[in-house]
């Protein structure tokens, strides 16, 4: 199968080239900066943006949060099934 991403420059406008599960953590950043966050089970999500700002938002089931994220905090996060969309 041909790889349509092979000769394409990565872009933060997407599409993401991979998705990885997120384990919320109050200390450790994500292994790769997320260009967006996908949430399967709604609730609160507490995170640090790519620019270093702390944010907390409520999301519904199957939400896509199109913001650069470097950390998802355990404290204050009740949403489940969180995934980081990344450029690998």
DSSP file (Angstrom, degrees, kcal/mol; ACC not computed):
  #  RESIDUE AA STRUCTURE BP1 BP2  ACC     N-H-->O    O-->H-N    N-H-->O    O-->H-N    TCO  KAPPA ALPHA  PHI   PSI    X-CA   Y-CA   Z-CA
    1    1 A X              0   0    0      0, 0.0     2,-0.1     0, 0.0     0, 0.0   0.000 360.0 360.0 360.0 135.6    0.0    0.0    0.0
    2    2 A X        -     0   0    0      1,-0.1     2,-0.7     2,-0.0     3,-0.0  -0.455 360.0-131.4 -71.8 145.5    1.3    3.4   -0.9
    3    3 A X    >   -     0   0    0      1,-0.1     3,-1.3    -2,-0.1     4,-0.3  -0.878  14.4-166.8-100.9 107.7    1.9    5.8    2.0
    4    4 A X  T 3  S+     0   0    0     -2,-0.7     3,-0.2     1,-0.2    -1,-0.1   0.638  88.3  54.8 -69.8 -12.2    0.3    9.2    1.2
    5    5 A X  T >  S+     0   0    0      1,-0.1     3,-1.3     2,-0.1    -1,-0.2   0.540  80.1  95.9 -93.3  -9.0    2.2   10.8    4.2
    6    6 A X  T <  S+     0   0    0     -3,-1.3    -1,-0.1     1,-0.3    -2,-0.1   0.861  97.8  22.7 -55.2 -45.7    5.7    9.7    3.0
    7    7 A X  T 3  S+     0   0    0     -4,-0.3     2,-0.4    -3,-0.2    -1,-0.3   0.179 100.0 110.6-108.6  16.8    6.6   12.9    1.1
    8    8 A X    <   -     0   0    0     -3,-1.3     2,-0.2     1,-0.0     3,-0.0  -0.764  68.5-123.1 -97.2 135.0    4.3   15.3    2.9
    9    9 A X        -     0   0    0     -2,-0.4     2,-0.1     1,-0.1    -2,-0.1  -0.545  34.8-109.3 -71.5 138.2    5.6   18.0    5.3
   10   10 A X        -     0   0    0     -2,-0.2     2,-0.4     2,-0.0    -1,-0.1  -0.442  39.4-169.8 -68.0 141.9    4.1   17.7    8.8
   11   11 A X    >   -     0   0    0      4,-0.3     3,-1.9    -2,-0.1    -3,-0.0  -0.998  31.5-138.9-137.9 137.8    1.7   20.4    9.6
   12   12 A X  T 3  S+     0   0    0     -2,-0.4     3,-0.1     1,-0.3    -1,-0.1   0.639 103.6  69.6 -69.6 -11.2    0.0   21.4   12.9
   13   13 A X  T 3  S+     0   0    0      1,-0.3    -1,-0.3     2,-0.1     3,-0.1   0.494 103.0 172.1 -82.8  -1.9   -3.2   22.0   10.8
   14   14 A X  S <  S-     0   0    0     -3,-1.9    -1,-0.3     1,-0.3     2,-0.1  -0.230  80.8-145.3  97.5 177.2   -3.3   18.3   10.4
   15   15 A X        -     0   0    0     -3,-0.1    -4,-0.3     1,-0.1    -1,-0.3   0.582  55.1-129.3 -77.4 160.8   -3.9   15.6    9.8
   16   16 A X        -     0   0    0     -2,-0.1    71,-0.2     1,-0.1    -1,-0.1  -0.383   7.2-147.6 -65.1 151.7   -2.3   14.0   12.8
   17   17 A X  S    S+     0   0    0     69,-2.1     2,-0.3     1,-0.2    70,-0.2   0.528  75.4  10.3-100.3  -8.1    0.0   11.1   11.9
   18   18 A X  E     -A   86   0A   0     68,-1.6    68,-2.6     2,-0.0     2,-0.4  -0.983  58.7-146.4-160.1 164.6   -0.6    9.1   15.1
   19   19 A X  E     -A   85   0A   0     -2,-0.3     2,-0.4    66,-0.2    66,-0.2  -0.998  18.0-174.3-136.5 136.7   -2.8    8.9   18.1
   20   20 A X  E     -A   84   0A   0     64,-2.3    64,-3.2    -2,-0.4    -2,-0.0  -0.989  29.2-106.2-136.5 143.9   -1.7    7.7   21.5
   21   21 A X  E     -A   83   0A   0     -2,-0.4     2,-0.5    62,-0.2    62,-0.3  -0.332  33.4-139.5 -65.2 147.3   -3.5    7.0   24.8
   22   22 A X        -     0   0    0     60,-2.7     2,-0.7     8,-0.1    60,-0.4  -0.930  11.0-162.2-112.6 130.0   -3.0    9.6   27.6
   23   23 A X        -     0   0    0     -2,-0.5    49,-0.2    49,-0.0    51,-0.1  -0.947  33.0-122.7-104.8 109.9   -2.5    8.7   31.2
   24   24 A X        +     0   0    0     -2,-0.7     2,-0.3    49,-0.1    49,-0.3  -0.234  38.2 175.9 -55.8 139.8   -3.2   11.9   33.1
   25   25 A X        -     0   0    0     47,-2.9    47,-0.1     3,-0.2     5,-0.0  -0.986  32.8-148.5-150.4 132.6   -0.2   13.0   35.3
   26   26 A X  S    S+     0   0    0     -2,-0.3    47,-0.1    47,-0.2     3,-0.1   0.576  98.5  27.8 -79.2  -8.9    0.3   16.0   37.4
   27   27 A X  S    S+     0   0    0      1,-0.1     2,-0.3     2,-0.1    -1,-0.1   0.751 104.1  71.4-118.6 -46.1    4.1   16.0   36.9
   28   28 A X        -     0   0    0     44,-0.1    44,-0.3     1,-0.1    -3,-0.2  -0.603  67.2-137.4 -88.9 135.2    5.1   14.5   33.5
   29   29 A X        -     0   0    0     -2,-0.3    42,-0.3     1,-0.1    41,-0.1  -0.367  40.3 -84.2 -74.1 163.4    4.4   16.1   30.2
   30   30 A X        -     0   0    0     40,-3.2    -1,-0.1     1,-0.1     3,-0.1  -0.318  37.8-116.7 -61.5 153.6    3.1   14.0   27.3
   31   31 A X  S    S+     0   0    0      1,-0.2     2,-0.3    -3,-0.1    -1,-0.1   0.809 102.3  21.7 -66.6 -28.2    5.9   12.1   25.4
   32   32 A X  S    S-     0   0    0     38,-0.0    -1,-0.2    54,-0.0     2,-0.2  -0.996  95.5-101.9-136.9 142.4    5.0   14.2   22.3
   33   33 A X        -     0   0    0     -2,-0.3    54,-0.5    54,-0.1     2,-0.3  -0.428  40.3-132.2 -61.5 129.9    3.2   17.5   22.1
   34   34 A X  E     -CB  69  86A   0     35,-2.7    35,-1.7    -2,-0.2    52,-0.2  -0.653  14.5-160.0 -85.9 140.5   -0.4   16.9   21.0
   35   35 A X  E    S-     0   0A   0     50,-3.1     2,-0.3     1,-0.3    51,-0.2   0.589  83.0  -4.5 -89.4 -12.9   -2.0   19.0   18.3
   36   36 A X  E     - B   0  85A   0     49,-1.0    49,-2.6    30,-0.2     2,-0.4  -0.962  67.7-127.6-166.6 164.2   -5.4   18.0   19.6
   37   37 A X  E     -DB  65  84A   0     28,-2.0    28,-3.5    -2,-0.3     2,-0.4  -0.979  13.9-157.4-123.3 135.4   -7.0   15.9   22.3
   38   38 A X  E     -DB  64  83A   0     45,-2.8    45,-2.7    -2,-0.4     2,-0.5  -0.946   9.5-164.7-111.8 133.6   -9.7   13.3   21.7
   39   39 A X  E     -DB  63  82A   0     24,-2.9    24,-1.5    -2,-0.4    23,-0.5  -0.975  14.8-174.7-123.9 124.8  -12.0   12.3   24.6
   40   40 A X  E    S+     0   0A   0     41,-1.4    22,-0.8    40,-0.8     2,-0.6   0.901  78.8  42.3 -81.8 -44.5  -14.2    9.2   24.6
   41   41 A X  E    S- B   0  80A   0     39,-2.7    39,-2.1    20,-0.2    -1,-0.2  -0.920  89.4-125.7-111.4 119.7  -15.9    9.7   28.0
   42   42 A X        +     0   0    0     -2,-0.6     2,-0.3    37,-0.2    18,-0.2  -0.025  55.6  96.6 -61.8 162.1  -17.1   13.3   28.8
   43   43 A X  E    S-E   59   0A   0     16,-1.9    16,-2.9    36,-0.1     2,-0.3  -0.970  74.9 -31.1 153.3-160.4  -16.1   15.2   32.0
   44   44 A X  E     -E   58   0A   0     -2,-0.3    35,-2.5    14,-0.2    34,-2.1  -0.639  47.3-165.1 -87.4 146.1  -13.6   17.7   33.1
   45   45 A X  E     -E   57   0A   0     12,-2.5    12,-2.1    -2,-0.3     2,-0.5  -0.977   1.0-165.0-133.2 122.9  -10.1   17.8   31.5
   46   46 A X  E     +E   56   0A   0     27,-0.5    27,-2.5    -2,-0.4     2,-0.3  -0.909  26.5 152.5-107.0 127.6   -7.3   19.8   33.2
   47   47 A X  E     -EF  55  72A   0      8,-2.8     8,-2.9    -2,-0.5     2,-0.5  -0.937  44.9-117.4-151.3 167.9   -4.3   20.4   31.0
   48   48 A X  E     -EF  54  71A   0     23,-2.5    22,-2.6    -2,-0.3    23,-1.3  -0.966  36.3-134.0-111.6 127.0   -1.4   22.6   30.2
   49   49 A X  E >   - F   0  69A   0      4,-2.8     3,-2.1    -2,-0.5    20,-0.3  -0.207  28.0-101.0 -75.3 168.5   -1.4   24.2   26.7
   50   50 A X  T 3  S+     0   0    0     18,-1.8    19,-0.1     1,-0.3    -1,-0.1   0.789 125.8  54.6 -58.5 -28.3    1.5   24.3   24.3
   51   51 A X  T 3  S-     0   0    0     17,-0.3    -1,-0.3     2,-0.1    18,-0.1   0.391 123.9-104.2 -89.5   4.2    2.0   27.9   25.4
   52   52 A X  S <  S+     0   0    0     -3,-2.1     2,-0.3     1,-0.3    -2,-0.1   0.567  72.7 140.6  91.1   9.3    2.3   26.9   29.1
   53   53 A X        -     0   0    0      1,-0.0    -4,-2.8     0, 0.0     2,-0.4  -0.670  49.9-128.6 -88.3 140.6   -1.2   28.1   30.3
   54   54 A X  E     +E   48   0A   0     -2,-0.3     2,-0.3    -6,-0.2    -6,-0.2  -0.752  36.1 172.8 -86.6 131.1   -3.2   26.0   32.7
   55   55 A X  E     -E   47   0A   0     -8,-2.9    -8,-2.8    -2,-0.4     2,-0.3  -0.954  21.3-167.0-137.6 154.4   -6.8   25.3   31.5
   56   56 A X  E     +E   46   0A   0     -2,-0.3     2,-0.3   -10,-0.2   -10,-0.2  -0.966  17.5 169.0-142.8 127.1   -9.7   23.2   32.6
   57   57 A X  E     -E   45   0A   0    -12,-2.1   -12,-2.5    -2,-0.3     2,-0.4  -0.943  32.3-122.2-136.2 156.8  -12.8   22.6   30.4
   58   58 A X  E     -E   44   0A   0     -2,-0.3     2,-0.3   -14,-0.2   -14,-0.2  -0.849  33.2-175.1 -96.1 133.5  -15.8   20.4   30.4
   59   59 A X  E     -E   43   0A   0    -16,-2.9   -16,-1.9    -2,-0.4     2,-0.1  -0.922  17.4-130.3-128.4 155.6  -16.2   18.1   27.4
   60   60 A X    >   -     0   0    0     -2,-0.3     3,-0.8   -18,-0.2   -21,-0.1  -0.431  49.3 -64.7 -93.2 173.5  -18.9   15.8   26.2
   61   61 A X  T 3  S+     0   0    0      1,-0.2   -20,-0.2    -2,-0.1   -21,-0.2  -0.296 121.0  14.0 -55.4 141.4  -18.5   12.2   25.1
   62   62 A X  T 3  S+     0   0    0    -22,-0.8     2,-0.3   -23,-0.5    -1,-0.2   0.874  90.8 165.1  59.1  45.0  -16.5   11.8   21.9
   63   63 A X  E <   -D   39   0A   0    -24,-1.5   -24,-2.9    -3,-0.8     2,-0.5  -0.634  31.0-151.4 -92.3 148.7  -15.1   15.3   22.0
   64   64 A X  E     -D   38   0A   0     -2,-0.3     2,-0.8   -26,-0.2   -26,-0.2  -0.987   6.7-162.4-117.7 120.7  -12.2   16.7   20.0
   65   65 A X  E     -D   37   0A   0    -28,-3.5     2,-2.1    -2,-0.5   -28,-2.0  -0.874   6.9-156.2-105.9 100.9  -10.4   19.5   21.6
   66   66 A X        +     0   0    0     -2,-0.8     2,-0.3   -30,-0.2   -30,-0.2  -0.426  52.1 109.3 -83.6  70.5   -8.3   21.3   18.9
   67   67 A X  S    S-     0   0    0     -2,-2.1     2,-0.3   -30,-0.0    -2,-0.1  -0.996  75.7-102.7-141.4 144.0   -5.6   22.9   21.1
   68   68 A X        -     0   0    0     -2,-0.3   -18,-1.8   -32,-0.1     2,-0.4  -0.505  44.2-172.1 -65.9 128.9   -1.9   22.2   21.5
   69   69 A X  E     +CF  34  49A   0    -35,-1.7   -35,-2.7   -20,-0.3   -20,-0.2  -0.986  26.3 173.7-130.4 131.7   -1.5   20.2   24.8
   70   70 A X  E    S+     0   0A   0    -22,-2.6   -40,-3.2    -2,-0.4     2,-0.3   0.615  74.8  21.0-108.9 -16.9    1.8   19.3   26.5
   71   71 A X  E     - F   0  48A   0    -23,-1.3   -23,-2.5   -42,-0.3     2,-0.5  -0.985  54.1-157.3-150.2 140.3    0.3   17.8   29.8
   72   72 A X  E     - F   0  47A   0     -2,-0.3   -47,-2.9   -44,-0.3   -25,-0.3  -0.982  29.7-137.9-112.7 119.1   -3.0   16.4   30.9
   73   73 A X        -     0   0    0    -27,-2.5   -27,-0.5    -2,-0.5   -47,-0.2  -0.481  10.1-148.8 -80.3 143.7   -3.2   16.7   34.7
   74   74 A X  S >  S+     0   0    0     -2,-0.2     3,-1.5     2,-0.1     2,-0.4   0.908  84.5  77.3 -71.6 -44.5   -4.6   13.9   36.9
   75   75 A X  T 3  S+     0   0    0      1,-0.3    -2,-0.1    -3,-0.0     3,-0.1  -0.540 109.3  10.7 -69.9 123.0   -5.9   16.4   39.4
   76   76 A X  T 3  S+     0   0    0     -2,-0.4     2,-0.6     1,-0.2    -1,-0.3   0.359  98.9 116.9  91.9  -5.2   -9.1   17.9   38.0
   77   77 A X    <   +     0   0    0     -3,-1.5    -1,-0.2   -32,-0.2   -32,-0.2  -0.869  19.9 153.7-101.3 120.6   -9.5   15.5   35.1
   78   78 A X        +     0   0    0    -34,-2.1   -33,-0.2    -2,-0.6    -1,-0.1   0.480  42.7 106.6-116.1 -11.8  -12.6   13.3   35.2
   79   79 A X        -     0   0    0    -35,-2.5     2,-0.3     1,-0.1   -37,-0.2  -0.321  57.4-151.1 -64.6 152.8  -12.9   12.6   31.5
   80   80 A X  E     + B   0  41A   0    -39,-2.1   -39,-2.7     1,-0.2   -40,-0.8  -0.816  63.5  37.4-126.0 165.3  -11.9    9.1   30.3
   81   81 A X  E    S+     0   0A   0     -2,-0.3   -41,-1.4   -41,-0.2     2,-0.4   0.942  73.5 179.9  62.0  49.2  -10.5    7.6   27.2
   82   82 A X  E     - B   0  39A   0    -60,-0.4   -60,-2.7   -43,-0.2     2,-0.4  -0.672   5.7-177.6 -88.8 134.9   -8.2   10.5   26.5
   83   83 A X  E     -AB  21  38A   0    -45,-2.7   -45,-2.8    -2,-0.4     2,-0.5  -0.986  20.2-136.6-133.0 142.7   -6.0   10.3   23.4
   84   84 A X  E     -AB  20  37A   0    -64,-3.2   -64,-2.3    -2,-0.4     2,-0.6  -0.859  11.5-145.5 -98.1 129.3   -3.4   12.7   22.1
   85   85 A X  E     +AB  19  36A   0    -49,-2.6   -50,-3.1    -2,-0.5   -49,-1.0  -0.858  34.3 177.8 -91.2 122.8   -3.3   13.4   18.3
   86   86 A X  E     -AB  18  34A   0    -68,-2.6   -69,-2.1    -2,-0.6   -68,-1.6  -0.794  38.3-124.6-128.2 163.4    0.3   13.9   17.4
   87   87 A X              0   0    0    -54,-0.5   -54,-0.1    -2,-0.3   -71,-0.1  -0.948 360.0 360.0-104.7 111.3    2.7   14.5   14.6
   88   88 A X              0   0    0     -2,-0.7    -1,-0.1   -56,-0.1   -72,-0.0   0.425 360.0 360.0-104.5 360.0    5.2   11.7   14.6
